[in-house]
Amino acid sequence: MPAALLVRWAAVAAFLASVALPVCIAGSPVGRPSEEDRPVFFVRPLGHQSHGDAEGRYAPLSMLVTPTIGLLANTTAVEGVTPAVAGGARYVERSHVLRLLSGRWRYLPVGRTASVVVAPEDPTARLQIAESRDWLAAGRVPGSTAAQRAAAERALLAMRALLRPNGAMAAGWTPGWMYSWPRDSSFASAAFAHTGHDAEAYRILRYSAATQRKDGTWDARTELDGSGPPDSRRWQLDANGWVPWATWQWYRTAPPATRRARLTALYPMIRKAADRSAASLGPDGLPPASPDYWEVMTTTANIGTAAPLLAGLHAAADLADALDRPGDAARWSGAAGRLSAGISRTFAPLGYQRTVDGQHGQDSAVAFMAPPFNTAPADLPRALDRTYKALLLPNGGLTPGNDPTAPWGANAWTPSTSFFALAWAGTGQPAKARQVLDWVLAKRNPLGELPEKVDRAGRPSSVAPLGWTGSIVVLALVALDGGGLPTPPTPGGRSDAAP
C-alpha cells in the first residue's frame, strides 16, 4: 500500500478504533484456511507490529464484517445474532431463545446448525429454555443484586455457548474471534470452576493438554477443531502461566472423590509447562521478551508475561505437593522465587509498568500481580491506583496501556477494565471493585451481552459477547460475594492445594 494512502487509512482506522482485525474473505472461518482463504487484515495502526503472515495482507475497512451482538446455541452448535436480526429483540430470560420484535421466537434446535423461527411458547423451544435454566441452577450464579445476577447468568450462558464439545473455547462468534486462545480459555475454566460447573472447567483443561506443544508451550490460538494454529502468529509464553493457574483454581473446587485422579491425568501438561517457564528465566530472574495479551512483541520482558508465569509456577508447585511430587515442587518453587525477586528488582521500582526498560508506559496487566493470581506485594495498591488513573478514558473505561505506539485508539477495552474489578476485589477494596463492575455492566448491549470494547461515545462496540470479559466479570462477582478468590500460595504457605 502506498505510504500516503496508508497514512490516510491509518487515520480512519484510529477514528474507528480498528485494531488490525482479521477476517476471512472466503471459505469457513473455522476450518484451516487455504492460501486463498487466509485471513486478510485491515490497515495495521501505526506502531502495531506484524503477526507473521499478516504482513502485506491488508483490506479496506469497508470489508469489515458485521460483528455478532448475541448468540443462539444448543449443546453442540452456535449461531451468531447480527444487529439486523436483533433489532427490537430480547432473550427469553435465562436462555438462548430470542423473542423477536414480532413476538415470535428464534432459536437453534438441538441437532441443528441453523436457527428457526417458531410461534411463541413453542413446546420444543420451551424444553431448551428449561435445559438452560436447569444448567444455571445446577451451579452458582454470583452477584449481590438482581442486576449483577442477571449479568452473571447471561455471561455464563454465553461462555457455555462459546465452549465447544471438544473443550475449545471460542473467544467470540465472529470471524477473527472464532479460535481458542489458551489465555481466554484459562479464565473461562476458572470461572466455570468457581460457579460449580466442574465438567465445563475440566473439559477446557483437557483441551489445553491436548493442544500443548511438545516443548511445553502453546500456540497463540488454535482452530476450534484442535487441528492447530490458523496462521503464523507468534506463540505467547504467558500461556505457560495461565494454564497451570487455571488448573489450580479448578482443583480447589473439584469434587474431592475424583479430583486427584483427574489432576494426575493433567499433570504431564503441568510439568512440561512449568519446566518450560523455569527454563525460560534468565540470570536476572525474568522471562524473555514475548508477546502477551496485547499480542504485540516487546524488546524486553513485560509484566503481562512475568506476572502470569509467577502465578503459574506457584500453582504448579502446589499441585506437585498435592500429588506428592516434592522434587517438582521444589524446582518450581525455586524458579518462582527467582522470578519474584526479578520482578521486585526491576518492575516494582517502575510501578509495574509494561516493560522492564520503562519505555512503554502503564499496562493494565499490573492487575496480574494481585489475587487471584499472585499475593499482592506491599506496593501494589499504589501501583493499581496510579495505573488506573493513567489508563482511564473520558468514556469511563480503560485502555489496555498508554504506550503512544500502541494500537488502542479511543476505545475502552472491557477485559482491561474488568481486571481492576478483580484486583480490587482481591485486595480488600470492594467499593472500588463494584464501581468498575457497575461501569462494565452498564455497557452491555441491548441483548445484555458484554462487548469487547466501548467506543468514545460510551456505546458497546466490536464483538459481543466476548468470553474473556464474561469470565473476568463472573470471577470478580464471585470474589465480591465471598471476600476474595483463592490465590496460589508462596512456598511458606503451601496448602496441599486443598480448599
C-alpha positions, -999 to 999 in steps of 0.1 A, spaced: 0 0 0 15 34 -9 27 54 21 3 83 16 -27 60 13 -15 41 44 -15 73 64 -50 82 53 -62 47 62 -44 48 95 -63 80 104 -96 63 95 -86 33 115 -77 53 145 -110 71 144 -129 39 142 -106 22 168 -99 -6 144 -71 -29 158 -60 -49 127 -90 -71 129 -87 -104 109 -115 -116 87 -118 -145 62 -127 -134 27 -137 -169 15 -145 -203 30 -152 -213 65 -137 -191 93 -133 -222 115 -116 -245 91 -79 -243 83 -75 -216 56 -61 -223 22 -39 -197 6 -70 -181 -9 -89 -183 23 -61 -169 46 -73 -140 68 -67 -106 55 -62 -77 79 -74 -42 80 -48 -15 80 -24 -20 108 -24 10 131 8 29 135 32 12 159 14 -22 157 39 -49 148 33 -77 123 17 -110 131 36 -132 107 15 -140 77 -5 -108 82 23 -89 66 11 -73 34 -24 -89 36 -45 -58 41 -81 -50 31 -101 -18 33 -122 -11 63 -153 -13 41 -148 -51 41 -153 -53 78 -179 -80 86 -207 -71 109 -198 -85 143 -223 -106 163 -240 -90 192 -256 -122 206 -257 -159 203 -282 -187 196 -270 -220 208 -277 -256 216 -254 -281 232 -232 -286 201 -238 -256 177 -238 -218 178 -252 -192 155 -243 -155 158 -270 -129 162 -264 -99 140 -277 -64 147 -302 -68 118 -317 -99 135 -316 -84 170 -335 -52 163 -361 -49 190 -355 -85 202 -347 -98 237 -337 -132 250 -363 -152 269 -350 -149 304 -321 -172 312 -320 -188 278 -306 -185 243 -341 -183 228 -346 -149 212 -380 -132 214 -383 -112 182 -400 -78 178 -429 -96 161 -434 -117 193 -422 -149 176 -393 -169 189 -360 -177 171 -338 -205 185 -313 -232 175 -329 -266 179 -309 -295 192 -291 -313 164 -294 -283 140 -269 -258 128 -293 -232 116 -320 -214 137 -357 -215 131 -385 -191 139 -414 -205 158 -446 -194 175 -442 -180 210 -443 -207 237 -433 -234 212 -430 -265 233 -397 -276 219 -382 -242 224 -396 -243 259 -376 -275 265 -344 -257 255 -353 -228 279 -358 -253 307 -325 -270 300 -306 -237 301 -322 -228 334 -315 -262 349 -278 -258 339 -277 -225 357 -295 -238 387 -270 -267 390 -242 -243 396 -239 -209 413 -249 -175 399 -229 -149 417 -239 -113 425 -254 -93 453 -280 -75 433 -306 -87 407 -288 -67 380 -255 -84 389 -270 -119 389 -288 -112 356 -255 -102 340 -237 -132 355 -264 -155 341 -260 -140 307 -222 -142 308 -223 -179 320 -247 -188 292 -225 -170 266 -194 -189 279 -213 -222 277 -223 -214 241 -187 -205 231 -174 -237 247 -172 -264 220 -178 -301 228 -141 -309 225 -131 -282 251 -121 -255 227 -133 -221 239 -141 -196 212 -132 -161 221 -163 -148 203 -185 -159 174 -174 -136 146 -146 -144 121 -113 -135 136 -125 -144 171 -137 -180 163 -105 -195 177 -94 -208 210 -68 -188 229 -52 -205 259 -54 -173 279 -91 -167 274 -98 -204 279 -80 -205 313 -101 -176 326 -132 -194 314 -121 -226 331 -116 -208 364 -150 -191 361 -168 -223 354 -150 -240 383 -159 -213 408 -196 -214 397 -200 -251 401 -197 -262 365 -169 -287 370 -174 -306 338 -170 -275 316 -140 -263 336 -122 -297 332 -131 -300 296 -112 -268 288 -82 -281 307 -82 -313 288 -83 -294 255 -53 -274 268 -35 -306 275 -43 -319 240 -31 -288 222 1 -282 242 32 -283 220 60 -308 226 82 -281 241 56 -273 268 43 -241 252 11 -233 233 3 -217 201 -12 -182 204 -45 -196 193 -59 -227 176 -86 -237 153 -117 -248 172 -113 -284 160 -79 -285 177 -60 -290 144 -35 -263 151 -30 -225 146 -48 -207 118 -18 -186 109 18 -179 118 10 -156 147 39 -159 172 33 -181 203 29 -164 236 48 -175 268 21 -162 292 0 -193 284 26 -213 305 14 -194 335 -23 -191 328 -29 -228 322 -13 -241 355 -31 -213 373 -64 -223 359 -57 -260 367 -50 -250 403 -83 -230 405 -102 -260 391 -85 -283 416 -95 -261 445 -132 -265 436 -133 -300 421 -152 -329 438 -127 -345 463 -136 -380 453 -123 -377 418 -101 -347 417 -67 -364 424 -72 -389 396 -82 -362 372 -53 -340 382 -30 -369 376 -42 -371 340 -34 -334 336 -1 -335 354 21 -342 324 8 -309 309 16 -291 342 51 -305 343 60 -295 307 45 -260 312 62 -253 345 96 -267 334 95 -245 303 86 -215 324 115 -222 348 140 -228 319 130 -195 303 142 -174 332 174 -155 326 202 -146 351 181 -116 362 152 -140 371 130 -127 343 115 -144 312 125 -133 277 106 -108 257 74 -124 243 40 -112 231 15 -112 259 -22 -104 259 -16 -74 237 -3 -99 211 24 -74 203 61 -83 206 82 -63 230 120 -59 230 124 -65 268 105 -86 294 69 -74 300 47 -76 331 20 -93 311 42 -123 308 62 -122 340 31 -120 364 12 -149 348 44 -171 349 48 -163 386 12 -174 393 17 -205 372 49 -216 389 34 -212 423 3 -230 412 23 -258 396 44 -262 428 13 -265 450 -2 -291 426 30 -311 427 27 -311 465 -8 -324 462 4 -353 441 34 -360 464 60 -348 438 84 -330 461 112 -327 436 89 -309 411 75 -287 438 110 -276 450 122 -270 414 92 -248 406 92 -230 439 128 -221 434 120 -208 399 91 -188 413 115 -173 440 139 -162 413 111 -147 392 96 -129 422 130 -114 431 135 -103 395 101 -86 394 108 -69 427 142 -56 414 130 -44 380 93 -39 376 84 -27 412 105 5 411 87 14 378 52 8 394 49 -24 374 49 -7 341 46 -26 308 82 -33 301 113 -37 323 130 -9 303 103 16 314 99 28 278 63 17 272 41 32 299 15 17 321 -3 -16 314 -35 -30 328 -15 -62 334 -4 -47 367 -36 -64 379 -20 -98 373 2 -91 404 -29 -91 425 -51 -120 437 -64 -144 425 -32 -146 405 -4 -136 429 -2 -125 465 -1 -87 462 32 -70 470 30 -42 496 35 -16 469 8 -29 446 -22 -9 459 -5 24 449 5 10 415 -30 -1 408 -44 33 416 -18 51 395 -22 28 366 -60 30 367 -59 68 366 -33 68 338 -54 45 316 -88 59 323 -105 73 292 -132 100 290 -159 73 284 -152 59 318 -134 27 308 -97 18 304 -73 14 275 -50 -16 279 -20 6 281 -8 42 274 22 34 252 18 60 225 28 35 198 0 10 208 -30 5 186 -58 11 210 -73 44 198 -101 59 218 -118 26 226 -121 13 262 -115 -25 264 -137 -43 287 -112 -70 297 -86 -45 308 -112 -25 327 -125 -56 344 -90 -66 355 -92 -39 381 -126 -51 395 -110 -84 400 -78 -70 415 -96 -46 439 -119 -74 450 -89 -94 458 -70 -67 477 -98 -58 501 -112 -28 482 -148 -39 473 -161 -4 468 -136 3 440 -143 -31 425 -181 -26 425 -176 9 409 -157 -7 380 -182 -35 376 -211 -11 376 -195 7 346 -188 -26 327 -223 -40 333 -238 -7 322 -221 -12 288 -238 -44 280 -256 -43 247 -294 -44 243 -293 -82 245 -275 -80 277 -242 -93 263 -208 -80 273 -189 -64 244 -152 -64 237 -149 -27 235 -168 6 243 -164 34 219 -156 70 227 -193 79 230 -198 51 256 -215 27 233 -208 -11 232 -188 -19 201 -169 -47 184 -178 -83 192 -204 -94 218 -204 -115 238 -166 -117 245 -160 -148 266 -129 -134 283 -148 -104 296 -176 -126 308 -152 -148 327 -134 -119 344 -168 -104 354 -180 -137 368 -148 -142 388 -150 -107 402 -186 -112 413 -176 -145 430 -147 -127 447 -170 -100 460 -196 -125 472 -170 -144 492 -144 -119 502 -119 -129 475 -108 -159 455 -80 -183 464 -45 -174 452 -17 -199 446 4 -199 478 40 -190 480 64 -216 494 58 -206 531 21 -210 526 18 -243 509 -17 -258 514 -16 -292 496 -39 -274 472 -68 -283 494 -98 -260 500 
